[in-house]
């Protein structure tokens, strides 16, 4: 029994395990984002419209941070970018609690995601550099397990801190864990650069991701997925509080359920589809069906059981959709352009951050939660249609190559 559980983890490099540990420590302190909308409405007394614009600042900072992070990854290497991102993010998080006016908060949140999200394209390139080609999907999944285990601890601890101390503790602990993750990285992870290929191969593949039509269609689909998925960290916590009557501590436990399930089940699930050699797009579409259902069930009745059911559907949908989207993006990336390709992949979520939470909150303020959930389910269906079209295009291209 134990051998079956540990089998999916065998063969991964020690550097990937170190990356997972660093990510776990960093994400274990990730308490601010899940509670940001509640912090701004309950503690800072901002309206939903104002909160929407603060969340848009979050997204704008993410777009610029990911773009610059991708550029720097190709120029100075993923290792240096990760160290700089983690250390500066820790300092900004600690400072954020002292900002109270609307425009200062917008600026502070922008700066936070600008420095923090430069980490995202860098870690994808790091995974590619430290893992064997046949282990890429499992390596990505291990990092996601660390993220989600940390995310299980973070909201639960964050809810406890809010209930027993104050919101200020969130910023201190989140900032300190970022700095601790930086120290762990410098101490444990050996410096490495992304692999260099022969010059003629590099020149042949110097195609910009912005001219790769199928990849851009994939990115648009990921934007739609991110747009809807981010409601679980902006609009849905308010729904839990206002409609179902959950306080911050219980919301933290509900969000922690997501991370614990992913930690326990995602690696076996990914290994199962890997063994079957199921195409990434096919697995993603199955995940999107579950994500759509997670919003539809919220439109039934305002009960705790329905909230748990929605979280379960969302979690299993996430486990199918995201690891294989990571793999598709890494496999599509061109030699010498890894940073640019993975930055564009990360930017799809950053653009979703700009529009998703704000539009979700604006829809809720004007039309209510139930219209919002219906719109989100419709966008997931549109995303699935884009993936079906992408699959058709790729099949046609492969036939032409033959």
Secondary structure as UniProt FT lines:
FT   HELIX           2..7
FT   TURN            8..11
FT   HELIX           14..28
FT   HELIX           32..38
FT   HELIX           39..43
FT   HELIX           48..76
FT   HELIX           78..96
FT   TURN            97..98
FT   HELIX           102..116
FT   HELIX           118..130
FT   HELIX           133..135
FT   HELIX           136..164
FT   HELIX           168..188
FT   HELIX           199..204
FT   HELIX           209..211
FT   HELIX           213..229
FT   HELIX           230..233
FT   HELIX           235..239
FT   HELIX           240..244
FT   HELIX           248..275
FT   TURN            276..277
FT   HELIX           280..296
FT   HELIX           297..299
FT   HELIX           304..332
FT   TURN            335..336
FT   HELIX           338..367
FT   HELIX           369..401
//
